[in-house]
Amino acid sequence: MSERSERSSGALSGLLVADFSRVLAGPYATMLLADLGAEVVKVERPGAGDDTRAWGPPYGPGGEATYFLGVNRNKRSIALDLRADVEVARALAVRADVLVENFRPGTMERLGLGYDALRELNPGLVYCSITGFGSGAGAELPGYDLIAQAVGGLMSVTGEPDGPGTKAGVALVDVITGLHAALGILAALHHRDRTGQGGRVFDGVRTSGGGEGQRVEVSLLSSLLSALTNHASAYAAAGVVPRAMGNRHPSIVPYEVFETADRPLVIAAGNDRLFQALCETLGRKDLARDDRYATNAGRVAAREGLVADLNAALRERPADEWFELLTAAGVPCGPINDLAAAFALADDLGLEPAVDLDGVGQVANPIRLSATPPAYRRPPPALGQDQGWLREILGP
């Protein structure tokens, strides 16, 4: 079970992360690090702070936008004008194990906070830059999730076949990029561990700061192309340009939304055994014996006729009844839940999907560690609430 404690004893305890990022990809990555024990210091603009503080409604306790609350727990906040307060920012970066930033390429360099300048002062620094489209020819392109979904191909494979391109219901590219950033940071820290001698001490914990740091770079576009997996592989390996197919899968049948007597039901019969179990449960053993449907490739080729037959059988009973029967038969299926029902399901399954931090509801970290579980130490910070703490760790 996840823990609530002010002092971290997590897997990443002792690491100091200077978080110069804002909006979603960077803050999501640094929140994951903070949940696992790192001390994350969020550097924000005086007055306004992170853009997402104003991205409402809805609003949570105290009038803070829930968008901001969702990706900034376990962090401290300091307000710095990076032009006027650049020496303070540099002192923090020199003290840090990790720096994360998602300004347009070149911005940190112009401020004197680029990787080349900082590694001279802090050779063990892991410096993570998150961009929209890389630091080369795409450096000036704005790195918004919606733009990446559009130009990166995700919208072309989402939605109905004859409809316009459709975005995912969440800023999925930002989240995926944040995950890649966190993974890259951990890889760089592991490299630093292996090359380190001695180390520094932060908050009473010795770290491997004597090792070799490096720069980590991730972009929204590259992260999306990687995350498109089978679609991207279809193009890279076979020159096939996938198109939107609604709720259907291009390579698996039956694997889509079906009709029942009262409401839709998703069925994912991903192999021949599951298809046979589906047909038996529906009372249509004849479909399992049909040579046209004997293999998945055959089912894909004969999709329309097979789906019509399955829908006809499924319309005989309501979705909840089919859910019980098919689940008992081992056939993956489920209703289309809203978020309230999704949280209720996770709670019923004992997954503990939500936590309360001083009255602020939070989505639980999905990672489970037996020895050093994620901890929930502090609610998302008020803007600039930790200026005094910063003076303490930086000293005179």
C-alpha positions in Angstrom: 0.0 0.0 0.0 1.2 3.5 -0.8 2.3 5.6 2.2 1.9 9.2 3.4 4.9 10.7 5.1 6.7 14.1 5.0 10.2 12.7 4.8 10.9 10.4 1.9 12.3 6.9 2.2 11.4 6.1 -1.4 13.5 4.5 -4.1 14.7 7.9 -5.3 15.2 9.5 -1.9 18.2 11.8 -1.7 17.8 13.0 -5.3 17.2 16.7 -5.8 15.3 17.6 -9.0 15.1 21.2 -10.3 11.9 21.3 -12.3 11.8 24.2 -14.8 9.0 22.5 -16.8 5.3 23.5 -17.0 2.0 22.3 -18.4 1.9 18.5 -18.7 4.8 16.4 -20.1 7.5 17.7 -17.8 5.4 18.0 -14.7 4.0 14.5 -15.2 7.5 13.1 -15.4 8.7 15.0 -12.3 5.6 14.0 -10.3 6.4 10.3 -11.0 10.0 11.0 -9.7 8.6 12.8 -6.7 6.2 9.9 -5.9 9.2 7.6 -5.8 11.0 9.8 -3.3 12.9 12.5 -5.2 12.8 16.0 -3.8 11.3 18.1 -6.7 11.5 21.9 -6.7 9.1 23.4 -9.2 10.4 26.7 -10.6 7.6 29.0 -11.7 7.0 32.4 -13.0 6.2 35.0 -10.4 2.6 36.1 -10.4 1.1 33.5 -12.7 3.1 30.4 -12.2 2.6 27.3 -14.3 0.1 27.8 -17.1 -2.1 25.0 -15.9 -2.9 26.9 -12.6 -5.3 28.9 -14.8 -6.7 26.0 -16.9 -10.1 25.7 -15.4 -12.9 24.9 -14.8 -13.1 22.5 -13.0 -11.5 23.8 -9.9 -10.5 21.9 -6.7 -10.1 23.0 -3.1 -9.0 26.6 -2.8 -9.9 27.4 -6.4 -6.9 25.8 -7.9 -7.4 24.2 -11.4 -7.8 20.5 -11.2 -5.5 20.3 -14.3 -2.6 21.6 -12.1 -3.6 19.6 -9.1 -3.4 16.4 -11.2 0.3 16.5 -12.0 2.1 18.5 -9.2 1.8 16.7 -5.9 4.9 16.0 -3.7 6.6 19.1 -5.1 7.9 22.3 -3.6 7.3 25.6 -5.5 9.6 28.6 -5.8 8.9 31.7 -7.9 11.8 33.0 -9.9 12.2 35.5 -12.7 14.7 33.6 -14.8 16.3 36.9 -16.0 16.5 38.8 -12.8 17.0 35.7 -10.6 19.2 33.7 -12.9 22.0 33.4 -10.3 19.6 31.7 -7.9 18.4 29.4 -10.6 22.0 28.5 -11.5 22.8 27.8 -7.8 19.8 25.5 -7.7 20.9 23.7 -10.9 24.4 23.3 -9.5 23.0 21.7 -6.4 20.6 19.4 -8.2 21.0 15.9 -9.4 18.4 16.3 -12.2 17.2 19.3 -14.2 14.0 19.1 -16.3 13.0 21.8 -18.7 10.6 22.2 -21.7 11.2 25.7 -23.0 11.7 26.2 -26.7 15.2 25.0 -27.7 17.7 27.7 -27.1 15.8 29.5 -24.3 17.8 28.0 -21.4 21.1 28.6 -23.3 20.2 32.3 -23.7 19.6 32.5 -20.0 23.0 30.9 -19.2 21.2 27.7 -17.9 21.9 25.4 -20.9 23.4 21.9 -20.5 26.9 22.9 -21.7 27.2 25.7 -19.2 25.8 23.8 -16.2 27.8 20.6 -16.7 31.0 22.7 -16.3 29.7 23.5 -12.8 27.9 20.2 -12.1 29.5 17.3 -14.1 27.1 14.8 -12.5 23.9 16.7 -13.6 21.3 14.7 -15.5 19.7 17.4 -17.8 16.4 16.5 -19.4 15.1 18.6 -22.3 11.5 18.0 -23.5 10.6 19.6 -26.9 7.8 19.4 -29.3 9.7 18.5 -32.4 13.4 18.3 -31.5 16.2 20.8 -31.1 17.1 20.9 -34.8 14.9 22.0 -37.8 11.8 21.7 -35.6 13.0 23.9 -32.8 10.7 26.8 -33.5 7.5 24.7 -33.8 5.2 25.0 -30.8 5.1 21.9 -28.7 1.4 21.5 -27.9 -0.2 18.0 -27.6 -3.0 18.8 -30.0 -0.5 19.8 -32.7 1.5 16.7 -32.2 -1.6 14.5 -32.4 -2.4 16.1 -35.7 0.9 16.2 -37.5 2.2 13.0 -35.8 -0.5 10.8 -37.3 -2.6 9.9 -34.2 -5.6 11.8 -35.4 -5.5 10.0 -38.7 -6.1 6.6 -37.1 -8.6 7.9 -34.5 -12.3 8.3 -35.2 -14.7 6.9 -37.8 -13.5 5.8 -41.2 -15.3 8.6 -43.1 -15.1 11.3 -40.5 -12.6 14.0 -39.8 -9.4 13.3 -37.8 -10.2 12.9 -34.1 -8.0 13.7 -31.1 -7.7 11.3 -28.2 -9.8 12.3 -25.2 -6.8 13.2 -23.1 -3.4 14.9 -23.9 -2.0 11.4 -24.5 1.2 12.5 -26.3 2.2 14.7 -23.4 1.7 11.8 -21.0 3.7 9.4 -23.2 6.5 11.9 -23.6 6.5 12.4 -19.8 6.9 8.6 -19.3 9.8 8.5 -21.8 11.4 11.5 -20.1 11.2 9.8 -16.7 12.6 6.6 -18.1 15.5 8.4 -19.8 16.3 10.2 -16.5 16.4 6.9 -14.6 18.7 5.4 -17.3 21.0 8.4 -17.0 21.0 8.2 -13.2 21.9 4.5 -13.4 24.8 5.4 -15.7 25.9 8.0 -13.2 25.8 5.4 -10.4 28.1 3.1 -12.4 30.6 5.8 -13.1 30.4 7.6 -9.8 33.0 7.8 -7.0 31.8 9.0 -3.6 28.9 11.3 -4.1 27.1 14.2 -2.4 24.7 14.2 0.5 21.2 15.8 0.2 18.7 15.8 3.1 20.9 13.3 5.0 21.1 10.8 2.1 24.3 10.1 0.1 23.7 10.1 -3.6 26.0 9.1 -6.5 26.7 12.7 -7.5 30.3 12.0 -8.3 29.5 10.1 -11.5 29.1 11.2 -15.1 25.9 13.1 -15.9 24.5 13.5 -19.4 21.8 15.2 -21.4 18.4 13.4 -22.0 16.3 14.6 -24.9 12.8 13.6 -25.7 10.2 15.1 -28.1 6.5 14.9 -28.5 6.7 13.8 -32.2 9.3 11.0 -31.6 7.4 9.8 -28.5 4.2 9.6 -30.5 5.7 7.7 -33.4 7.1 5.2 -31.0 3.8 4.9 -29.1 1.9 4.3 -32.4 3.5 0.8 -32.2 1.6 -1.5 -34.6 0.4 1.4 -36.8 3.9 2.8 -37.0 5.4 -0.6 -37.6 2.9 -1.2 -40.5 4.4 1.8 -42.2 8.0 1.4 -41.3 8.2 -2.3 -42.1 5.6 -2.7 -44.9 4.9 0.8 -46.2 1.2 0.5 -45.2 -0.5 3.8 -44.2 -3.2 2.9 -41.6 -6.5 4.7 -41.6 -9.1 5.4 -39.0 -11.4 2.4 -38.4 -13.6 3.6 -35.5 -13.5 1.0 -32.7 -12.2 -1.7 -34.9 -8.7 -3.2 -34.9 -6.9 -3.5 -38.3 -5.3 -6.8 -37.5 -7.6 -8.7 -35.1 -11.3 -9.9 -35.4 -13.4 -9.9 -33.3 -11.9 -7.0 -31.4 -14.3 -4.1 -31.2 -17.6 -2.7 -29.8 -20.7 -5.0 -30.3 -24.4 -4.4 -29.9 -26.4 -6.1 -27.1 -30.1 -5.9 -26.1 -29.5 -2.7 -24.1 -26.1 -1.1 -24.5 -22.7 -1.6 -26.2 -20.2 -4.2 -25.1 -16.5 -4.5 -26.0 -15.2 -7.9 -26.9 -11.5 -8.7 -27.5 -11.1 -12.3 -28.7 -7.4 -12.1 -29.7 -6.7 -15.7 -30.6 -8.4 -18.8 -32.0 -9.1 -20.3 -28.6 -10.9 -17.2 -27.4 -12.9 -17.0 -30.6 -14.1 -20.6 -30.1 -15.1 -19.8 -26.5 -17.0 -16.8 -27.7 -18.9 -18.7 -30.3 -19.8 -21.5 -27.8 -21.0 -19.0 -25.2 -23.1 -17.2 -27.8 -24.7 -20.5 -28.9 -23.1 -20.2 -32.3 -20.7 -23.2 -32.5 -21.3 -23.2 -36.2 -19.2 -20.0 -36.5 -16.3 -21.6 -34.9 -16.5 -24.5 -37.3 -16.8 -22.3 -40.4 -13.6 -22.6 -42.5 -13.7 -18.9 -43.3 -13.2 -18.1 -39.6 -10.7 -20.8 -38.7 -7.8 -18.3 -38.5 -7.4 -14.7 -37.5 -6.3 -13.8 -41.0 -9.5 -15.4 -42.3 -11.6 -13.5 -39.8 -10.0 -10.2 -40.7 -10.8 -10.9 -44.4 -14.4 -11.9 -43.7 -14.9 -9.2 -41.0 -18.3 -7.8 -42.1 -20.2 -11.1 -42.3 -18.8 -12.4 -39.0 -19.5 -9.2 -37.1 -23.0 -9.1 -38.4 -23.6 -12.7 -37.1 -22.0 -11.9 -33.7 -24.1 -8.8 -33.3 -27.3 -10.8 -34.1 -26.5 -13.3 -31.3 -25.4 -10.6 -28.8 -28.6 -8.6 -29.3 -30.5 -11.5 -27.6 -29.4 -10.6 -24.1 -28.4 -7.4 -22.1 -24.8 -6.4 -21.7 -24.5 -7.2 -18.0 -25.7 -10.8 -18.7 -23.2 -11.3 -21.5 -20.5 -9.8 -19.4 -21.0 -12.5 -16.7 -21.3 -15.3 -19.2 -18.3 -14.3 -21.3 -16.1 -13.5 -18.4 -16.9 -16.9 -16.9 -15.9 -18.5 -20.2 -12.6 -16.6 -20.2 -13.5 -14.2 -23.1 -12.2 -10.7 -22.5 -15.0 -8.2 -22.6 -16.4 -5.2 -20.8 -18.9 -2.3 -20.9 -17.9 1.2 -21.9 -17.6 3.0 -18.5 -17.5 6.7 -17.7 -14.8 7.8 -15.3 -17.0 7.4 -12.2 -17.7 3.8 -13.1 -14.0 3.2 -14.0 -12.9 4.5 -10.6 -15.6 2.3 -8.9 -14.4 -0.7 -10.8 -10.7 -0.1 -9.8 -11.8 0.4 -6.2 -13.9 -2.9 -6.3 -10.8 -4.7 -7.6 -8.7 -3.4 -4.7 -6.5 -1.3 -6.8 -6.8 1.8 -4.6 -7.1 4.2 -7.5 -7.4 7.5 -5.5 -5.8 9.1 -2.5 -6.6 12.1 -0.4 -3.9 14.7 0.3 -5.1 17.2 2.8 -8.5 17.4 1.2 -7.1 17.3 -2.4 -8.2 14.2 -4.3 -5.4 12.6 -6.3 -5.1 9.7 -8.8 -2.8 7.1 -7.2 0.5 6.3 -8.7 0.1 3.1 -10.7 3.5 1.7 -9.8 3.6 -0.9 -7.1 7.0 -1.5 -5.3 7.2 -4.0 -2.5 10.1 -2.3 -0.6 9.9 1.3 -1.6 6.3 2.1 -2.6 5.2 5.5 -3.9 4.5 8.0 -1.1 2.2 10.9 -0.9 4.0 13.5 1.2 2.6 16.8 0.1 -0.4 18.2 -1.8 0.3 20.3 -4.9 2.0 23.5 -3.8 0.8 27.0 -3.7 2.9 29.3 -5.9 6.2 30.2 -4.3 5.4 28.6 -1.0 9.0 27.3 -0.6 11.1 30.3 -1.1 12.4 30.0 2.5 13.2 26.3 2.1 15.3 27.2 -1.0 17.4 29.7 0.9 18.0 27.1 3.5 19.4 24.5 1.1 21.4 27.0 -1.0 22.9 28.7 2.0 24.4 32.2 2.1 
